[in-house]
Amino acid sequence: MKKAIISNGYKFILAFISACIGLVTYAQDSVSVTHKTTTTSTTTTNDWYMQPWVWVVGGAVLLIILVALLRGGSSDKEVTRTTVVKDDRF
């Protein structure tokens, strides 16, 4: 009985989240036109992520992080372990 309640709770939460996502996407599709203009203007925008230097810097940072992670696990320190065995015979 408890598993059925939990399972139905998950289904309800999933349905609620799906409905919210549907409402958000439906709201983004609606466009209201208040007036028409006859003039046209062309504007070009360059987003920051379209610049080549951003990709070069991002790749360099990613490469540095990968090298640091891969090199960090291999240390040249020698590990010495000593095992002490207690003998109760004496």
TIFILO-398770 format. One record per residue: residue number from 1; residue in three letters; chain; y, x, z of N, C-alpha, C in turn. Coordinates in pm, 1 decimal, always signed. Layout:
NUM/ala/A/Y/X/Z/Y/X/Z/Y/X/Z .
...
//
This chain:
1/met/A/-119.1/+81.7/+0.0/+0.0/+0.0/+0.0/+126.0/+86.5/+0.0 .
2/lys/A/+120.5/+195.9/+79.1/+236.3/+283.5/+87.4/+261.6/+353.4/-46.0 .
3/lys/A/+154.8/+392.3/-116.0/+170.9/+457.4/-245.5/+230.0/+362.7/-348.7 .
4/ala/A/+193.7/+236.2/-341.6/+247.2/+137.6/-435.6/+396.8/+119.1/-414.5 .
5/ile/A/+439.7/+117.9/-288.6/+582.1/+101.2/-258.9/+660.2/+222.2/-309.8 .
6/ile/A/+606.9/+341.0/-286.3/+674.3/+463.8/-332.6/+677.5/+467.2/-484.8 .
7/ser/A/+567.3/+429.0/-548.8/+561.7/+428.4/-694.6/+662.0/+329.0/-752.9 .
8/asn/A/+670.8/+210.9/-693.9/+767.8/+111.8/-742.2/+910.3/+157.0/-715.3 .
9/gly/A/+931.2/+230.1/-606.1/+1064.6/+283.1/-577.1/+1108.1/+383.4/-682.5 .
10/tyr/A/+1015.8/+471.2/-723.0/+1047.1/+567.3/-828.7/+1077.1/+496.9/-960.4 .
11/lys/A/+1001.3/+393.3/-990.7/+1025.3/+317.6/-1114.1/+1162.5/+251.2/-1111.1 .
12/phe/A/+1201.1/+196.7/-995.6/+1331.6/+132.8/-983.3/+1443.9/+234.1/-1001.0 .
13/ile/A/+1429.3/+350.5/-937.6/+1532.0/+454.8/-950.1/+1543.1/+501.6/-1094.1 .
14/leu/A/+1429.9/+520.6/-1161.9/+1431.8/+562.4/-1300.9/+1498.1/+457.7/-1389.7 .
15/ala/A/+1468.2/+330.4/-1365.7/+1530.4/+223.8/-1444.4/+1681.2/+219.0/-1419.8 .
16/phe/A/+1723.1/+238.1/-1295.8/+1865.2/+236.3/-1263.3/+1939.1/+351.4/-1330.5 .
17/ile/A/+1882.2/+471.1/-1325.4/+1944.8/+587.2/-1389.4/+1950.4/+568.3/-1539.9 .
18/ser/A/+1844.4/+514.2/-1598.6/+1843.6/+489.2/-1743.2/+1951.5/+389.0/-1782.0 .
19/ala/A/+1969.5/+286.0/-1700.9/+2073.3/+186.8/-1729.5/+2211.9/+248.8/-1720.4 .
20/cys/A/+2233.3/+333.4/-1621.2/+2363.9/+399.5/-1607.7/+2392.5/+489.9/-1726.5 .
21/ile/A/+2291.7/+563.9/-1770.7/+2309.9/+651.2/-1887.1/+2338.5/+567.5/-2011.7 .
22/gly/A/+2270.4/+455.4/-2024.8/+2295.7/+367.4/-2138.2/+2437.3/+313.2/-2137.8 .
23/leu/A/+2487.9/+278.1/-2021.7/+2625.0/+227.3/-2012.9/+2726.5/+335.2/-2049.0 .
24/val/A/+2701.8/+455.9/-2004.4/+2795.4/+565.3/-2034.2/+2797.1/+593.8/-2183.4 .
25/thr/A/+2681.2/+598.2/-2246.1/+2678.6/+626.2/-2389.3/+2736.4/+510.4/-2469.9 .
26/tyr/A/+2717.0/+388.5/-2424.6/+2775.8/+274.0/-2494.6/+2927.4/+276.1/-2482.5 .
27/ala/A/+2977.5/+316.5/-2367.9/+3122.0/+322.6/-2347.0/+3185.4/+429.6/-2434.4 .
28/gln/A/+3113.7/+536.4/-2464.3/+3169.4/+640.7/-2547.3/+3172.0/+602.1/-2694.3 .
29/asp/A/+3089.8/+507.6/-2734.7/+3086.8/+467.0/-2874.0/+3200.6/+372.5/-2911.3 .
30/ser/A/+3255.6/+302.3/-2816.1/+3358.9/+204.8/-2848.3/+3490.6/+276.7/-2875.9 .
31/val/A/+3554.3/+237.7/-2985.4/+3681.4/+296.7/-3026.3/+3778.6/+182.8/-3050.3 .
32/ser/A/+3894.6/+193.5/-2993.1/+3995.6/+90.3/-3016.1/+4105.3/+149.2/-3102.8 .
33/val/A/+4139.4/+79.0/-3209.6/+4244.6/+122.1/-3300.3/+4363.6/+31.8/-3274.9 .
34/thr/A/+4474.1/+91.6/-3234.3/+4592.2/+11.4/-3203.8/+4688.1/+2.9/-3322.3 .
35/his/A/+4694.5/+107.7/-3403.0/+4782.8/+105.7/-3518.1/+4729.9/+201.1/-3623.9 .
36/lys/A/+4771.8/+176.4/-3745.2/+4732.0/+262.7/-3855.8/+4851.3/+347.5/-3897.0 .
37/thr/A/+4823.3/+474.0/-3926.6/+4928.7/+562.3/-3974.0/+4893.5/+610.3/-4113.8 .
38/thr/A/+4994.9/+635.8/-4190.4/+4972.9/+680.6/-4327.6/+4988.6/+830.9/-4341.8 .
39/thr/A/+5039.1/+897.3/-4239.7/+5056.1/+1041.8/-4248.3/+4927.0/+1110.1/-4203.0 .
40/thr/A/+4898.0/+1215.8/-4271.6/+4780.3/+1293.9/-4234.3/+4824.4/+1435.2/-4200.3 .
41/ser/A/+4767.0/+1486.5/-4098.9/+4795.1/+1624.4/-4060.3/+4662.5/+1693.0/-4030.2 .
42/thr/A/+4656.4/+1816.6/-4067.7/+4534.1/+1892.4/-4046.3/+4559.5/+1993.9/-3935.9 .
43/thr/A/+4477.5/+1986.7/-3834.6/+4487.0/+2083.7/-3727.0/+4351.8/+2153.0/-3714.0 .
44/thr/A/+4358.4/+2280.0/-3694.0/+4235.2/+2354.8/-3672.2/+4236.6/+2406.2/-3529.3 .
45/thr/A/+4124.7/+2388.0/-3462.9/+4113.2/+2437.0/-3326.6/+3997.7/+2536.0/-3321.9 .
46/asn/A/+4021.6/+2642.1/-3253.8/+3917.4/+2741.3/-3232.2/+3877.5/+2736.9/-3086.5 .
47/asp/A/+3757.3/+2691.7/-3062.7/+3708.4/+2687.6/-2926.8/+3672.0/+2828.4/-2882.2 .
48/trp/A/+3675.8/+2850.7/-2751.0/+3651.8/+2985.2/-2698.1/+3511.4/+3033.4/-2727.7 .
49/tyr/A/+3416.0/+2943.7/-2731.5/+3277.7/+2985.9/-2754.4/+3248.2/+3013.0/-2901.9 .
50/met/A/+3343.7/+2989.0/-2987.6/+3326.4/+3019.0/-3129.4/+3376.6/+3159.0/-3165.3 .
51/gln/A/+3437.3/+3226.4/-3070.0/+3489.0/+3360.4/-3094.9/+3375.6/+3462.5/-3087.5 .
52/pro/A/+3370.5/+3557.7/-3180.0/+3260.7/+3655.6/-3179.7/+3260.0/+3745.5/-3057.4 .
53/trp/A/+3377.5/+3780.8/-3003.7/+3380.1/+3871.7/-2890.0/+3317.6/+3807.7/-2767.1 .
54/val/A/+3321.6/+3675.4/-2756.1/+3259.8/+3607.0/-2642.2/+3109.0/+3624.7/-2647.1 .
55/trp/A/+3051.1/+3613.8/-2766.1/+2906.7/+3630.3/-2780.7/+2864.6/+3774.7/-2753.5 .
56/val/A/+2948.4/+3870.7/-2794.3/+2916.1/+4011.6/-2770.1/+2920.2/+4041.5/-2620.3 .
57/val/A/+3023.8/+3994.8/-2553.0/+3034.7/+4017.3/-2408.8/+2922.1/+3946.1/-2334.3 .
58/gly/A/+2891.2/+3823.9/-2373.9/+2782.1/+3750.0/-2311.2/+2648.0/+3818.6/-2330.0 .
59/gly/A/+2622.5/+3870.6/-2449.7/+2498.3/+3943.1/-2474.9/+2489.4/+4070.5/-2393.8 .
60/ala/A/+2602.6/+4142.0/-2380.6/+2603.5/+4265.3/-2301.8/+2577.1/+4236.2/-2154.5 .
61/val/A/+2637.9/+4131.8/-2101.7/+2615.0/+4094.7/-1961.7/+2469.8/+4053.8/-1940.5 .
62/leu/A/+2413.9/+3977.8/-2031.6/+2273.5/+3937.0/-2021.6/+2181.8/+4058.5/-2026.2 .
63/leu/A/+2212.1/+4152.8/-2113.9/+2131.2/+4274.2/-2123.6/+2138.3/+4356.5/-1995.1 .
64/ile/A/+2256.2/+4367.9/-1937.3/+2271.7/+4442.2/-1811.7/+2193.9/+4374.8/-1699.0 .
65/ile/A/+2198.4/+4242.7/-1693.5/+2124.2/+4170.7/-1590.1/+1974.4/+4189.6/-1608.0 .
66/leu/A/+1925.9/+4181.9/-1731.1/+1782.5/+4201.4/-1755.7/+1737.4/+4342.1/-1718.3 .
67/val/A/+1816.8/+4441.9/-1754.6/+1781.4/+4580.2/-1720.3/+1780.0/+4597.6/-1569.1 .
68/ala/A/+1877.5/+4540.7/-1500.0/+1882.5/+4553.9/-1353.7/+1762.5/+4486.0/-1288.3 .
69/leu/A/+1723.0/+4370.8/-1339.0/+1608.2/+4300.9/-1281.4/+1478.3/+4374.2/-1309.0 .
70/leu/A/+1463.6/+4427.9/-1427.8/+1339.3/+4495.6/-1462.1/+1328.1/+4632.3/-1394.1 .
71/arg/A/+1439.0/+4700.6/-1375.8/+1435.7/+4832.3/-1312.5/+1431.6/+4821.1/-1160.3 .
72/gly/A/+1478.5/+4712.2/-1105.9/+1485.6/+4697.5/-960.9/+1350.0/+4688.2/-894.2 .
73/gly/A/+1248.3/+4641.4/-961.2/+1117.3/+4624.6/-900.6/+1036.2/+4751.4/-893.8 .
74/ser/A/+1069.3/+4852.8/-971.4/+990.0/+4975.4/-970.8/+1064.5/+5084.4/-895.2 .
75/ser/A/+1021.4/+5107.4/-772.2/+1083.9/+5214.3/-694.1/+987.9/+5332.0/-687.3 .
76/asp/A/+1042.9/+5451.5/-678.7/+961.7/+5572.6/-676.0/+927.0/+5616.6/-533.6 .
77/lys/A/+952.5/+5535.7/-436.9/+923.9/+5570.0/-298.5/+773.0/+5566.4/-275.1 .
78/glu/A/+726.3/+5665.9/-204.4/+583.7/+5671.6/-173.7/+559.0/+5592.3/-46.3 .
79/val/A/+464.4/+5502.7/-52.7/+433.2/+5418.6/+61.3/+311.0/+5476.7/+131.2 .
80/thr/A/+325.5/+5506.5/+258.7/+215.4/+5559.3/+337.6/+176.1/+5455.0/+440.5 .
81/arg/A/+49.8/+5418.7/+440.1/+1.3/+5319.8/+535.0/-99.6/+5385.6/+628.0 .
82/thr/A/-87.0/+5352.1/+752.6/-178.5/+5404.5/+852.3/-250.3/+5286.3/+915.9 .
83/thr/A/-380.4/+5295.4/+920.3/-459.8/+5190.0/+981.1/-516.3/+5242.7/+1112.1 .
84/val/A/-489.2/+5170.9/+1219.5/-537.5/+5209.7/+1351.0/-651.9/+5115.9/+1387.9 .
85/val/A/-766.2/+5175.8/+1418.0/-882.4/+5097.3/+1456.6/-911.3/+5125.8/+1603.9 .
86/lys/A/-914.0/+5023.6/+1682.7/-940.0/+5038.7/+1826.1/-1091.1/+5029.5/+1847.5 .
87/asp/A/-1143.6/+5128.5/+1912.4/-1287.2/+5133.5/+1937.2/-1310.6/+5096.7/+2083.5 .
88/asp/A/-1384.7/+4990.1/+2109.4/-1409.6/+4942.6/+2244.9/-1536.4/+4997.7/+2306.2 .
89/arg/A/-1600.4/+5093.6/+2245.2/-1727.4/+5145.7/+2295.8/-1708.3/+5231.6/+2418.8 .
90/phe/A/-1599.5/+5291.3/+2441.4/-1581.3/+5384.0/+2553.5/-1518.1/+5318.8/+2672.1 .
//
